[in-house]
Amino acid sequence: MIARIPSRSLKTGLAVAALAVALAGCSGDKWGFPYKAGVQQGNWITQEQVSLLQPGMTREQVRFALGSPTLTSVLHANRWDYPYYYKPGYGEARERKFTVWFENDRLTRWEGDKQPDLQPYQLNTPSSTADEKADTRLDRDMERIKEDEALQKRDSAAPVSPLNQYPGQPGNAPEPLR
């Protein structure tokens, strides 16, 4: 038997259908061609790590709390910078900065952008309350800091008692253990 050759209109119809399917597959934004990897650079610092900081800490204690700084400068030896930058394959870049200052190798102050409450592996959880939790904790920490500053002002204005001025004097020692 001799095989029949399909008609020209059938060939054209199949070619148009194949082209339409191919173009429909390429029309989506998230199709994945070409793939763009996200770029992450710097230090990821959480609000929990920032809450560990206290004035007077040594450089090693700060390094333990925040990790090694990304930027240290010979010209600014008393300053450590902790920048963070993330550029996803598709979307807006995110950037945060955090800086600590030292005097005589002791922490004096720190400042920077609002830090997240969660680690990176916790961000993509289905819970939508992660941002609310971070905001609540940040507000609570800020209130605590303001209260501590008010207490320090009040205590610095209080008169000094001879009993607590010289803690090593007789009569000021704690009770011995029995």
C-alpha positions in Angstrom: 0.0 0.0 0.0 1.0 3.5 -0.6 0.9 6.0 2.3 -1.1 9.0 1.8 0.4 12.4 2.3 -1.8 14.7 4.5 -3.2 17.7 2.9 -1.4 21.0 3.0 -4.1 22.6 5.2 -3.7 19.9 7.8 0.1 20.5 7.9 -0.4 24.3 8.2 -3.0 23.8 11.0 -0.6 21.5 13.0 2.2 24.0 12.6 0.1 26.9 13.8 -1.1 24.9 16.8 2.4 23.9 17.8 3.6 27.5 17.5 0.7 28.7 19.6 1.4 26.2 22.4 5.1 27.2 22.3 4.4 30.9 22.6 1.8 30.4 25.3 4.4 28.5 27.4 6.9 31.5 27.1 4.4 34.2 28.0 4.5 33.9 31.8 6.8 36.0 34.0 7.8 33.1 36.3 8.4 30.6 33.6 12.1 30.4 34.5 13.9 31.2 31.3 16.5 32.6 31.8 17.0 31.7 35.5 18.4 34.5 37.6 19.9 33.5 41.0 19.5 35.8 44.0 22.6 37.6 45.3 23.0 37.9 49.1 25.9 39.8 50.6 26.8 41.0 54.1 25.7 40.1 57.6 22.2 39.0 58.5 21.5 40.4 62.0 18.3 39.8 63.9 16.7 42.0 66.5 17.5 39.4 69.1 21.2 39.9 68.4 20.9 43.7 68.6 19.1 43.3 72.0 22.3 41.6 73.4 24.3 44.8 72.9 25.1 46.8 76.0 27.3 49.9 76.4 30.8 48.9 77.7 31.0 45.6 75.9 34.4 44.6 74.6 35.0 44.1 70.9 35.1 40.3 71.4 31.7 40.4 73.1 30.2 42.4 70.2 31.8 40.0 67.7 30.2 37.1 69.6 26.7 38.8 69.6 26.7 40.1 66.0 29.4 38.1 64.2 32.4 39.4 62.5 31.9 42.8 60.8 31.8 42.9 57.0 33.5 46.3 56.9 36.4 47.5 59.1 38.5 50.5 58.1 42.0 51.5 59.0 40.8 55.1 58.9 37.8 54.4 61.2 39.3 51.8 63.6 36.6 52.6 66.2 33.7 51.7 63.9 32.4 48.4 62.6 29.8 48.2 59.8 27.4 45.4 59.2 25.7 46.0 55.9 23.3 43.5 54.3 22.2 43.4 50.7 19.9 40.9 48.9 18.9 41.1 45.2 16.5 38.4 44.3 16.5 37.1 40.7 13.3 39.0 40.0 12.1 41.8 42.2 13.3 44.7 44.3 16.7 44.7 46.1 16.7 44.9 49.9 19.4 46.6 51.9 20.0 47.2 55.6 22.8 48.8 57.5 24.0 48.6 61.1 27.0 50.3 62.7 28.6 50.0 66.1 31.2 52.5 67.6 33.9 51.9 70.2 35.9 54.1 72.4 39.0 52.6 74.1 37.9 49.2 72.8 34.5 49.5 74.6 31.2 49.7 72.9 29.7 53.2 73.2 26.8 53.3 70.8 25.1 51.6 67.8 22.6 52.5 65.2 21.1 51.3 62.0 18.0 50.1 60.1 15.3 48.1 61.7 16.5 44.5 61.8 14.3 41.4 61.2 13.1 39.3 64.1 13.6 36.0 62.2 16.5 34.1 60.5 16.4 33.8 56.7 15.2 30.2 56.8 12.2 31.3 58.9 11.0 34.0 56.5 9.2 31.8 54.0 7.0 30.1 56.5 3.3 30.2 55.8 2.7 32.3 58.9 1.8 35.9 57.9 2.3 37.1 61.4 6.1 37.2 61.2 6.3 40.9 60.4 3.7 41.7 63.1 5.8 39.8 65.6 8.9 41.6 64.6 7.2 45.0 64.9 5.7 44.2 68.3 9.1 43.0 69.6 10.8 46.1 68.3 8.2 48.4 69.9 8.5 46.6 73.2 12.3 46.8 73.1 12.2 50.6 72.3 9.8 51.1 75.3 12.2 49.2 77.6 15.1 51.3 76.4 13.2 54.5 77.1 12.3 53.2 80.6 15.9 52.3 81.3 17.1 55.8 80.3 14.4 57.4 82.5 15.6 55.2 85.5 19.2 56.1 84.8 18.4 59.8 84.8 16.4 59.4 88.1 19.2 57.4 89.8 21.9 59.8 88.7 20.0 62.7 90.4 19.6 60.7 93.7 21.8 61.7 96.6 24.6 59.3 97.4 24.3 57.5 100.7 27.5 56.7 102.7 26.2 53.1 103.1 26.3 52.4 99.4 29.1 54.8 98.4 31.9 52.6 99.8 30.7 49.0 99.4 33.9 47.5 101.0 33.5 49.3 104.3 32.6 47.4 107.5 28.9 47.1 107.9 28.2 47.0 104.2 29.3 43.4 103.6 26.6 40.8 102.9 25.6 38.2 105.4 28.0 35.2 105.4 26.7 31.9 104.2 26.0 29.3 106.9 
